[in-house]
């Protein structure tokens, strides 16, 4: 059995979707282990641990993301 893929997915929300709306949609979504509202090029960073990153990103898009960018986590140094 392989370990799940861990990634931070940066999310830019679609017009009309608030961070609160999106947060409610994330609750209970398979693969989502945390989310942060951020300031910068994206609106949120969603931490995921999943077997299929493409499917998880498709779910994030269907939940109201306009743009997504993923960074794979290969090793944890602190925390």
HELIX and SHEET records of a PDB file:
HELIX    1   1 UNK A   19  UNK A   26  1                                   8    
HELIX    2   2 UNK A   53  UNK A   62  1                                  10    
SHEET    1   A 4 UNK A  32  UNK A  37  0                                        
SHEET    2   A 4 UNK A  44  UNK A  50 -1                                        
SHEET    3   A 4 UNK A   5  UNK A  13 -1                                        
SHEET    4   A 4 UNK A  65  UNK A  72 -1                                        
END                                                                             
